Amino acid sequence: MSAAPHDHLILFARWPEPGRTKTRLIPALGAAGAAELQRRMTLQVLRTALGGDRQVEVRFEGGDAPQMAATFGTGPTYSPQGDGDLGARLGRAVDAAFGGGAKRVVVVGTDCPALRAAQLTQAFDALARADLVLGPATDGGYYLLGVAAPQPALFDRIAWSTASVLAETLARAAAQGLWVQQLEALSDVDRPADLPHAEAALERTLSVIVPTRYEGARLGPTLDRIAACGDPEILVADAGSTDETLASATERGVRIIQSAPGRAAQMNAGAAASYGGLLLFCHADTHLPADYETLARDALATPAAVVGAFDLALRGDERALRHIERAVAWRSRRLQSPYGDQAIFLRRTIFERLGGYTVQPIMEDHDLIRRAKRLGRVVIAAGSASTSARFWRKHGMLGGTVRNQAVLLGARLGLSPERLARWRAGTRVEDA
């Protein structure tokens, strides 16, 4: 028995194996870089695909279904493309979708990260009237194809991967008397000259990475705040929590990345699994300000700005907390030295240039900022990140401040992070 009638979106993808994917980009990016770009573009397009009320299927080449699900998430179903040229694989996927109860089928690839949800909606809406919808690519192919019924002749004996694909498909459609509607033209990313299109599309996505370890009681409000005030990619980089942390992230549809313990390792793992062109690292007990994405982008638009953070707001009514906030504001601006609980953000290109966070048991945020200052300015965005005052309540307002400043002084004197972590033992796991 077939499924109930539904809209069906098929994403044609490839397992991002270095040397076997995006090979025309290898001269510019190297084999690993080309595969990484393929991974990021696939995540971008898939996130766009999953945004509507439709069934989403990924037809993949290379790898296997468990690998694809582990890398790209469990939202869609995964099926191998099978043998044959692209036309045979397209025809087989479309036929299977209609055989499973689809009333309208749209197929997209992963080469066009500029694809927006509006184009998918437009394609499905157009199929209420048109027989065929095409999204023309500027290289002579198409980034989207939609049909209201099986059309096997559209895929037979086409000169795939040439500049004539769109023209041939339109000629076939005209010969069959099909009513065709075309969407706006977009650029595929296949050659080095296309790379600016990829970066421009990926740059529009903000990835928020939240490192967690036993944060079940605090994580939910943090994730809710992130989701309510923007539309970022959200990743929880967890280090072996066995409390409600993972359940809280799962309930909210957030991607979970497993990592070795330690904030630096966790944030590096989250960044490596993300795809956005702008990265923001948010502690599990930190609530971002409203419009945080706009504020972060505006701050980084400042000439020479390479990394930024928000002002610190400590949750609580104690007068001493206000003094701490003012001291942090002075330090952040005058010394360009914000800390991780102020939600550090920077472009992916800068993060990669810095080599990410140095894996060390303490002061990883201070180390990143110190290295970033060699490249340009550290800026403080308008708006405050609201953070738990649990550290100061545990150690006292004066004692907590003295402890923090002593660790900072020790770092400036060259004491090893391991030695500083031992001195601060008893607070690091709880505050991580």
URMODA-V393208 format. One record per residue. N is the residue number from 1. RES is the residue in one small letter. PHI is phi in whole degrees, 0 to 359 (none if undefined). Layout:
<<N | RES | PHI> <N | RES | PHI>>
This chain:
<<1 | m | none> <2 | s | 284> <3 | a | 288> <4 | a | 297> <5 | p | 306> <6 | h | 204> <7 | d | 277> <8 | h | 233> <9 | l | 248> <10 | i | 249> <11 | l | 252> <12 | f | 274> <13 | a | 223> <14 | r | 228> <15 | w | 298> <16 | p | 283> <17 | e | 267> <18 | p | 305> <19 | g | 90> <20 | r | 236> <21 | t | 224> <22 | k | 51> <23 | t | 294> <24 | r | 288> <25 | l | 265> <26 | i | 300> <27 | p | 302> <28 | a | 268> <29 | l | 246> <30 | g | 81> <31 | a | 297> <32 | a | 292> <33 | g | 295> <34 | a | 294> <35 | a | 294> <36 | e | 296> <37 | l | 297> <38 | q | 301> <39 | r | 300> <40 | r | 294> <41 | m | 294> <42 | t | 297> <43 | l | 298> <44 | q | 298> <45 | v | 293> <46 | l | 295> <47 | r | 298> <48 | t | 296> <49 | a | 294> <50 | l | 281> <51 | g | 278> <52 | g | 240> <53 | d | 269> <54 | r | 202> <55 | q | 277> <56 | v | 242> <57 | e | 234> <58 | v | 256> <59 | r | 262> <60 | f | 245> <61 | e | 234> <62 | g | 82> <63 | g | 67> <64 | d | 216> <65 | a | 300> <66 | p | 299> <67 | q | 297> <68 | m | 298> <69 | a | 294> <70 | a | 295> <71 | t | 271> <72 | f | 249> <73 | g | 99> <74 | t | 261> <75 | g | 296> <76 | p | 270> <77 | t | 266> <78 | y | 237> <79 | s | 221> <80 | p | 290> <81 | q | 291> <82 | g | 87> <83 | d | 275> <84 | g | 101> <85 | d | 285> <86 | l | 300> <87 | g | 298> <88 | a | 296> <89 | r | 290> <90 | l | 297> <91 | g | 300> <92 | r | 295> <93 | a | 294> <94 | v | 294> <95 | d | 300> <96 | a | 295> <97 | a | 295> <98 | f | 294> <99 | g | 295> <100 | g | 269> <101 | g | 106> <102 | a | 292> <103 | k | 260> <104 | r | 216> <105 | v | 232> <106 | v | 237> <107 | v | 241> <108 | v | 228> <109 | g | 255> <110 | t | 253> <111 | d | 274> <112 | c | 235> <113 | p | 292> <114 | a | 281> <115 | l | 303> <116 | r | 244> <117 | a | 301> <118 | a | 298> <119 | q | 291> <120 | l | 294> <121 | t | 298> <122 | q | 299> <123 | a | 295> <124 | f | 294> <125 | d | 297> <126 | a | 296> <127 | l | 288> <128 | a | 288> <129 | r | 237> <130 | a | 272> <131 | d | 276> <132 | l | 216> <133 | v | 239> <134 | l | 233> <135 | g | 256> <136 | p | 293> <137 | a | 263> <138 | t | 292> <139 | d | 267> <140 | g | 100> <141 | g | 258> <142 | y | 217> <143 | y | 264> <144 | l | 213> <145 | l | 224> <146 | g | 230> <147 | v | 225> <148 | a | 265> <149 | a | 198> <150 | p | 303> <151 | q | 225> <152 | p | 300> <153 | a | 293> <154 | l | 292> <155 | f | 253> <156 | d | 271> <157 | r | 56> <158 | i | 268> <159 | a | 279> <160 | w | 298> <161 | s | 63> <162 | t | 234> <163 | a | 284> <164 | s | 257> <165 | v | 301> <166 | l | 297> <167 | a | 299> <168 | e | 296> <169 | t | 295> <170 | l | 296> <171 | a | 296> <172 | r | 298> <173 | a | 297> <174 | a | 297> <175 | a | 296> <176 | q | 267> <177 | g | 71> <178 | l | 277> <179 | w | 274> <180 | v | 248> <181 | q | 237> <182 | q | 253> <183 | l | 268> <184 | e | 293> <185 | a | 282> <186 | l | 229> <187 | s | 259> <188 | d | 283> <189 | v | 242> <190 | d | 233> <191 | r | 235> <192 | p | 307> <193 | a | 295> <194 | d | 272> <195 | l | 301> <196 | p | 301> <197 | h | 295> <198 | a | 295> <199 | e | 294> <200 | a | 297> <201 | a | 288> <202 | l | 288> <203 | e | 298> <204 | r | 286> <205 | t | 261> <206 | l | 262> <207 | s | 253> <208 | v | 256> <209 | i | 251> <210 | v | 242> <211 | p | 282> <212 | t | 225> <213 | r | 201> <214 | y | 57> <215 | e | 242> <216 | g | 303> <217 | a | 281> <218 | r | 242> <219 | l | 291> <220 | g | 307> <221 | p | 300> <222 | t | 295> <223 | l | 294> <224 | d | 298> <225 | r | 295> <226 | i | 299> <227 | a | 289> <228 | a | 287> <229 | c | 255> <230 | g | 185> <231 | d | 226> <232 | p | 269> <233 | e | 283> <234 | i | 243> <235 | l | 232> <236 | v | 259> <237 | a | 260> <238 | d | 258> <239 | a | 242> <240 | g | 85> <241 | s | 295> <242 | t | 240> <243 | d | 267> <244 | e | 275> <245 | t | 304> <246 | l | 292> <247 | a | 297> <248 | s | 296> <249 | a | 291> <250 | t | 296> <251 | e | 302> <252 | r | 261> <253 | g | 68> <254 | v | 270> <255 | r | 293> <256 | i | 246> <257 | i | 246> <258 | q | 275> <259 | s | 216> <260 | a | 295> <261 | p | 297> <262 | g | 111> <263 | r | 305> <264 | a | 300> <265 | a | 297> <266 | q | 294> <267 | m | 290> <268 | n | 296> <269 | a | 296> <270 | g | 296> <271 | a | 295> <272 | a | 294> <273 | a | 273> <274 | s | 275> <275 | y | 226> <276 | g | 293> <277 | g | 278> <278 | l | 239> <279 | l | 249> <280 | l | 226> <281 | f | 253> <282 | c | 237> <283 | h | 292> <284 | a | 293> <285 | d | 253> <286 | t | 252> <287 | h | 255> <288 | l | 287> <289 | p | 288> <290 | a | 301> <291 | d | 60> <292 | y | 299> <293 | e | 293> <294 | t | 299> <295 | l | 297> <296 | a | 293> <297 | r | 296> <298 | d | 297> <299 | a | 294> <300 | l | 284> <301 | a | 284> <302 | t | 297> <303 | p | 307> <304 | a | 73> <305 | a | 288> <306 | v | 240> <307 | v | 209> <308 | g | 216> <309 | a | 202> <310 | f | 257> <311 | d | 295> <312 | l | 261> <313 | a | 235> <314 | l | 267> <315 | r | 283> <316 | g | 151> <317 | d | 261> <318 | e | 298> <319 | r | 298> <320 | a | 297> <321 | l | 296> <322 | r | 293> <323 | h | 295> <324 | i | 298> <325 | e | 300> <326 | r | 294> <327 | a | 294> <328 | v | 294> <329 | a | 299> <330 | w | 296> <331 | r | 298> <332 | s | 295> <333 | r | 274> <334 | r | 286> <335 | l | 259> <336 | q | 51> <337 | s | 224> <338 | p | 286> <339 | y | 250> <340 | g | 297> <341 | d | 285> <342 | q | 261> <343 | a | 63> <344 | i | 284> <345 | f | 224> <346 | l | 193> <347 | r | 289> <348 | r | 302> <349 | t | 300> <350 | i | 289> <351 | f | 301> <352 | e | 291> <353 | r | 297> <354 | l | 282> <355 | g | 79> <356 | g | 73> <357 | y | 284> <358 | t | 286> <359 | v | 285> <360 | q | 210> <361 | p | 283> <362 | i | 199> <363 | m | 64> <364 | e | 294> <365 | d | 290> <366 | h | 300> <367 | d | 295> <368 | l | 298> <369 | i | 296> <370 | r | 301> <371 | r | 287> <372 | a | 295> <373 | k | 296> <374 | r | 287> <375 | l | 261> <376 | g | 169> <377 | r | 271> <378 | v | 260> <379 | v | 243> <380 | i | 249> <381 | a | 283> <382 | a | 296> <383 | g | 99> <384 | s | 240> <385 | a | 270> <386 | s | 271> <387 | t | 234> <388 | s | 300> <389 | a | 262> <390 | r | 299> <391 | f | 298> <392 | w | 288> <393 | r | 290> <394 | k | 286> <395 | h | 257> <396 | g | 88> <397 | m | 298> <398 | l | 285> <399 | g | 297> <400 | g | 295> <401 | t | 294> <402 | v | 299> <403 | r | 298> <404 | n | 298> <405 | q | 292> <406 | a | 293> <407 | v | 296> <408 | l | 297> <409 | l | 297> <410 | g | 299> <411 | a | 295> <412 | r | 291> <413 | l | 277> <414 | g | 92> <415 | l | 293> <416 | s | 291> <417 | p | 303> <418 | e | 296> <419 | r | 292> <420 | l | 295> <421 | a | 294> <422 | r | 296> <423 | w | 295> <424 | r | 266> <425 | a | 303> <426 | g | 98> <427 | t | 244> <428 | r | 293> <429 | v | 296> <430 | e | 294> <431 | d | 270> <432 | a | 283>>
